[in-house]
Amino acid sequence: MEETKQLAPRWINGIEPVKELLAANGTQILEIECREQPERLRELIRAYASDAVICSELKKLKELASRKGPVLFIGMGGSFCSSISGSVMLQSHGKPSFSLDAGEWLNYSTSVWDDAALSVLSTTSGESAELVELFKRGGERALSLICNNPASTCWNLAENKLPILAGPEYGNATKTYTNSTAASIILASEILGRPWLEDAERVVESFASDLDRVFAMRGELESFCRGAANTEIVGRGAAWGGAVMSALCIREMSGHRAAPHTGAGFKHGPNLDVDGTHVSIIFALGHVAELGVKLAQECNRRGGKVVLVSTEQRDATERLFPVRIGEVPEPWEGITSLLVPQALTLGMIERTGCRLPPRFQYGVMEQ
């Protein structure tokens, strides 16, 4: 008889998990990985400020981005969301930049790829089929990679690369989103020649202090949102990236229907059908915070409930659940905005069960 060949396990990040993690369920994994975020973020900030290889890579990417043309951030899912803070920062300071879906770019847009000064491809696993194919088609174009897996196909294909340094992640994107977002902001800051370390250190301390307080109210958040037909998550600028990631987190982990919107997109569209069956999570952050507050008031007038995330202390009502988080420099709210939806998701799956089991190995990656 021929011996059956067994393929070696394709562990996430090439690292076999400890037995305690292998025995954990999806709810436990989500809380563990959410609570790891501040320390993983600290580690990335230290490395990007002091590691000679990373600093050299940032300098090289700054030179590439100085050429004529936009900086493109290309990714999918959480990797797409995490890039929005970087492109928003570049746009806000005069450098054309866009965050793009990798599948759409691959199938419809590569004919204009040569117009870009630099393309930053982002993939947590480094194995996503669309990103692998883009690297294969990249040719002599200026490409860079933001990736969490140094044993991956994309890492091996990329000449220029920045590590996410989040460690293996087995549930929904939490610490990989946080660290990818930070990497995008730091890269944008380096391209612009703007200092970033003091802001980053302030952000991680605010993020760490808010996490325990916000997660302690997850039961109240879940109770307030319970029974909603669907949940709309609304953000502007960098916080729109947080809104997209928040909707992914809620849907993947709980199965509850959640959808992200920009502030203007929501006001001139879904806002028209808001009623008592709706819950909106609105990020009123940054220099456009008052637009978020105004939108929350309009939702309440239509009978909808609102979880309002802002840096101000506000009074709760029957239809308004205000959550205060620390104020951070723009565009770092792309990270801090996610805390409230993460806490809500944990509260939901603690009550109803987790729909997404932990993933300890990579599956088949295909388009």
C-alpha positions, 0 to 999 in steps of 0.5 A: 500500500502506498503511504498517504502523504500528510501535508505539514500544517500551515500554521498562522505566521508559521508558528504553532500555537500553544495548547491553551490557545488551541483549546480556546473558543472564538469568544475567548480568542477575540478578547485575548487578541483585543487586549493584546493590542496596546502592547503590540502597538507599543512594540511596533512604535519602538521598532519603527523608531529605532530598528535600523532595517525598518528605518532604512526601508522607510527612508527608501519608500520616502524617496520612491514616493517623492516622484510624480504621481499618487501613493496607492494603498492596495488591500482587502478586508481589514488590510484595506481598512487599515490603509485609509488612515495613511491615504487620508493623512497624505491627502490632507497634507497635499500628496495625492493618495488613495486606498483601493480594493485589491480585487478591483484593482487587479481585475479592472485598473492595472492599465493605469498602474504606471501612473502611481509613484508608489504602490503599498500592498497590504496583506496580513497573511501575505498569502491572499491570492489577489495580492500575490498576483499583483506582486507577480504582475508588478514588474519594475513598478515601485511596490512595497509590502505591509505584512504580518507574515515574514514566511509568506509568499508576498514577503518573499516576492517583495523587495521593499517591505514593512512588518506589522509585528502583531504576532499570530492572530487567530480571530477577526482582525484586531491587533493586525488592523491596529498595527497595520493602521499605525504602519500606514500612518508612520509611512505617510508621516515619513513621506511627508517629512513630519515627526510622528513618534510623540503623537504615536506614544500619546496614542498608545497610552490613550488607547491602553487606558480607554480599552479597559474602561470601554470593554467594561461597558460591553454588557450595557452596549449590547443591551442598548443595541439588542434587537436592532434590525441592522447596525450602521457604522458611520465615520469620516476620514480615518474613522471611516476605515474604523467604520469599515473594520467595525462592520467586518468585526460585528458581521464575522463574529456575531452574524449580525448585519452591520454596514459601514458608511461615510458621514456624507454617504449616510446622511444622503442615503441610509439616513432616509430610512432610519426608524426605531429598528435602527442602531447607528454607531457614529464616530464624532471625532477629529475636526469634523466631530460636530458633523457627527453630533449633528447626524446623531441628533437627526437619527434620534429625531427619526426614532433611531438609536445612536451609540455616539463615540466622541471625545466629549462627556455627554448625557445619555438618553433613551435613544443615545448611548454616548461613549467618551474616548481620549482625544488623539491627533488626526489621523490616529482616530483610525485606531481608537475609534475601533474600541467601541465596536470591538467591545460591542462585538464581544458583548454580543458573542458572549450572549449569543455565541461566536459565529467565527471559530478560531483559525489556526492554519491558513486555508486555500487562498484563491480569488 
